[in-house]
Amino acid sequence: MDSAFVDRAWDKWVTSGNVGSSGNPLKAAILINYDPTGPSRLLSTIAEQEGINLYPVDLKQFIDFMRRGNLPTETFDLESADIITSIHENWFAARCLNTSQPAGEGAIVMQTAVYVLVALYDGSIGSASQAMAAADQFASQLSRKNF
């Protein structure tokens, strides 16, 4: 795996106005090394993160949720409780159950061959569409390199 490519691609994606400050489509993003066939006792590692401060142990419940594969019937927790709203071949969208934001909050989760990208956003349908486009832009770069 070419971690230098992933680092460069992440930095370019983050600094090109996708993550962080007001007006960007995403409030935070995290890139997780993820091997769905690996033993469950191994912790997934955080490859990159922006706008969020998590540790690998914070991801255990989320990774267990991904491994179980019961996406439509369970919730997961990264910053707040989320529920799955739509499932697609290699990604799903989720909305926050308990938010203080009037327009709501959500997450786009995309899986590539060796990574899971979690993109968090504030807002409703328009914001979700922008978040999906931003997340897909980065996931496509990884997929082209078979990451």
Salt bridges, closest charged atoms under 4 A:
ASP64 OD2 - LYS60 NZ 2.88
GLU74 OE1 - ARG68 NH2 2.65
GLU79 OE1 - LYS27 NZ 3.92
GLU105 OE1 - LYS27 NZ 2.37
ASP122 OD1 - LYS27 NZ 3.29
